Every structure is written in C-alpha cells, then in structure tokens.
C-alpha cells in the first residue's frame, strides 16, 4: 500500500508540474505576442518539447514525489 500511495504521489507531482509549466509558457507567449503588435499567430511546437532532457526532468519530478510520499508513509 505504501508503494501505491507513493506512485500516486509521484504521478500527481508530474501532472502538477506539467500543468504549471504549460500555463507559464502560454502566459509568456501571450505577453510576448501582445508586445509585438503584429498581425500573425503565436507559434509553438509541442513536438519540440519531447526531448531526452525534458524526459529526464519528468522522471526527476516523479522520483521526488515518490520519495517524498514514501519517506512520509514509511515512518
């Protein structure tokens, strides 16, 4: 049961960071586009996010959430 709770905490941490990062990036792009006063669209490439470095960040966030909950539940 400890492992299941820890895995769920890791997944919640990954989801939370992903949502927060998405909101921050979109906010930045909207502010940047509004300062340019040009006609056009906001360019973003979601495929460029899938890189080995971003996968390592996701794994690090999961491990941090997992260990946080595991350490608390093990006591």
C-alpha positions in Angstrom: 0.0 0.0 0.0 2.9 2.3 0.7 4.3 1.8 -2.8 0.9 2.5 -4.4 0.5 5.7 -2.5 4.0 6.8 -3.3 3.5 6.1 -7.0 0.3 8.1 -7.0 2.1 11.0 -5.3 4.8 10.9 -8.0 2.2 10.9 -10.7 0.3 13.8 -9.1 3.7 15.7 -8.9 4.4 15.1 -12.6 0.8 16.2 -13.6 1.0 19.3 -11.4 4.4 20.4 -12.8 3.2 19.8 -16.3 0.1 21.9 -15.9 2.0 24.7 -14.2 4.7 24.7 -16.9 2.1 24.8 -19.6 0.3 27.7 -18.0 3.6 29.6 -17.6 4.7 29.0 -21.2 1.4 30.0 -22.7 1.3 33.1 -20.5 4.8 34.1 -21.6 3.9 33.6 -25.2 0.7 35.6 -24.9 2.6 38.5 -23.3 5.3 38.3 -25.8 2.9 38.3 -28.7 0.9 41.3 -27.3 4.1 43.4 -27.1 4.9 42.8 -30.8 1.7 44.4 -32.1 2.0 42.5 -35.3 -0.5 40.6 -37.4 0.0 36.9 -37.1 -0.3 33.8 -34.9 1.5 32.7 -31.8 4.0 30.0 -32.8 4.5 27.0 -30.7 5.7 23.5 -31.5 4.5 20.8 -29.0 6.7 18.2 -30.6 9.9 20.1 -29.7 9.1 19.5 -26.0 9.7 15.8 -26.3 13.5 15.6 -25.9 15.6 13.5 -23.7 16.3 16.4 -21.3 12.6 17.0 -20.8 12.0 13.3 -20.1 14.8 13.4 -17.5 13.0 16.3 -15.8 9.8 14.4 -15.8 11.5 11.4 -14.3 13.2 13.6 -11.6 9.9 15.1 -10.6 8.3 11.7 -10.4 11.1 10.3 -8.2 11.0 13.4 -6.0 7.2 13.0 -5.5 7.6 9.2 -5.0 10.4 9.5 -2.4 8.6 12.4 -0.6 5.5 10.2 0.0 7.4 7.0 0.6 9.5 8.7 3.3 6.4 10.1 5.0 4.4 6.9 4.8 7.3 4.7 6.0 7.6 6.4 9.3 
